[in-house]
Amino acid sequence: MIREAVDSEDPDRLYTVTRGRSRADSAALDLVTLVVSEAEAKPGTQSEYAKILRICRYPTAVVELSAELGLPVSIVKILVSDLLATKQVSVRNPSSGRAGAQRPDAAFLKKVLVGLHNL
């Protein structure tokens, strides 16, 4: 996000969007956490929530949401946390779970290193 856009943002608007909160309820959210919509926006839904639900029809990283919405990442994390609490979105961290199971074991890596050293 361009620094001027953040500096020119009305702080009252950001305060209103987050209902005065400065931190997300969910500590599991980071920049690369993927967000996926689980529901459609209902009539009367706050515009930022509706945009998140629309953008996240396909897995979208928190940092991408921030860029699309033109809001700071900290604000997006709060909004996503709200949607997560109401089960309107699900989140996945690409560096957890299955990624650890796909790593080669240390013995294999040691053999590769020895082989490279012998070249």
RAFENQUI-V186581 format. One record per backbone hydrogen bond with DSSP energy under -0.5 kcal/mol. NH is the residue of the N-H (numbers start at 1). CO is the residue of the C=O. If there is no record, write none. Layout:
BEGIN
NH | CO
NH | CO
END
This chain:
BEGIN
5 | 2
6 | 2
7 | 3
8 | 4
9 | 5
9 | 6
11 | 9
13 | 10
14 | 10
15 | 11
16 | 12
17 | 13
18 | 14
19 | 16
20 | 15
21 | 18
27 | 25
29 | 26
33 | 30
34 | 92
35 | 60
36 | 90
37 | 56
38 | 88
39 | 88
45 | 42
50 | 46
51 | 47
52 | 48
53 | 49
54 | 50
55 | 51
56 | 52
57 | 54
58 | 55
60 | 35
62 | 33
63 | 31
65 | 61
66 | 62
67 | 63
68 | 64
69 | 65
70 | 66
71 | 66
75 | 72
76 | 72
77 | 73
78 | 74
79 | 75
80 | 76
81 | 77
82 | 78
83 | 79
84 | 80
85 | 81
86 | 82
87 | 84
88 | 83
89 | 83
90 | 36
92 | 34
94 | 92
96 | 93
99 | 96
100 | 97
101 | 97
102 | 98
102 | 99
103 | 100
109 | 105
110 | 106
111 | 107
112 | 108
113 | 109
114 | 110
115 | 111
116 | 112
117 | 113
118 | 114
119 | 115
119 | 116
END
